[in-house]
Amino acid sequence: MSMRTTLSPEKLAELAAQGKAEAAKCRFVDPDVVAASKKILRERGEAWAASVLMRDISRRSLGVPHLPFFHEGEMETLILADRAEWDQLAAAAQGGEAR
């Protein structure tokens, strides 16, 4: 069984826009973002990442062939989605409404 995101398509679109905006702030790829997204990929898997990005991620990176090729802002989007899902779980655990 592969894991999929629990976030709504509307929330994913919002996070994708935020991810692109974050990436646009810097001219170069942030190594902390790369490290965090690699950790998330290891923990959650590529099926989860594909469901967050709403696209096939089987194309590999030329520089790092064991990783998917990401478009600008997608690594940031994965980080934001991971945080949003944890927030959603925490809210549910505290008896609050899941967002």
N, C-alpha and C positions, 0 to 999 in steps of 0.2 A: 504494500500500500504506500503510495507516495503522498507526501504532505502538500497541501494547497493552502493558500492564504485564506484567512477568515474575514478579511477586510472587503468592504463593498467596492464595486467598480467605481463609484463616485469618490470614495476615499482614496482609492488607488490613483485616480486621475489627479486628485489634489496633491497627493504625495509626489507624483511624477513631475508636476509643475514646480513644486518646492525643490525637488532634487535637481532639476535643470537650473533653477535660480541659484542654488548653492554652488553648483559646478561652474556657473558663469562668473562667479566672484573671483575665481583664480584662473590664471592663464595656464597653469600646469596641473597635472594630476596630483592630488594631495596623498602622500604615502600613508597617512593615517586612515584615510578613506579606503585605500586599497587594502590595508591590513584588516580593517573592520569588515569590509565586504567579503574578504576571503574567509574570515572566521564565521560569518553568517552563512556563507555557502557550505562550509564544512558541517555546521550544526544543523541547518535546515534543509540543505540539498538543493540541487538545480531545479527539481520539479516545483518547489516552493518559489524559487526565484523567478522561474518562467511564469508562474501564476500571478506573481506581483507585477512583473513587467508586461504581462499580457501579450507575450510573444514567444516564439521558439528561440531558445538560446543555445542550440546545438552547435552553431558556428563558433569556432575556437579562436582565441586571441593569438595573433602571430607572435607576439613577444613572450607570452606565457601559455603554451599550448594546452596545459591541463585546466585552464580557466576559459569560461565563455568570453566571447567578444561583447563588450558593453559599449553602448552609445553614451554620449555625454549626458551626465546626470543620473545614469541608471545605477551606478554603485551607491550614490547618495540616496536614491530612491529605496534601494534595498535596506539601507541603514534606517531610514525613516519608517519604512514598513515594519521592520523588526521591532522598533521602539513602539510603534502604534499597536502592534499585536500584544506586546507585553503590557502596555497600558490598558488595553481592552481586557486582558485576563485579570489584571489587578483590580479593575473596576468591578468585574463580575464576581471576583472572590470576596470583595467587600460588600457585595449585595447591591451594587450600583448598576445602572444601565450600561450595557456594552454599546460602544459607539461605532 
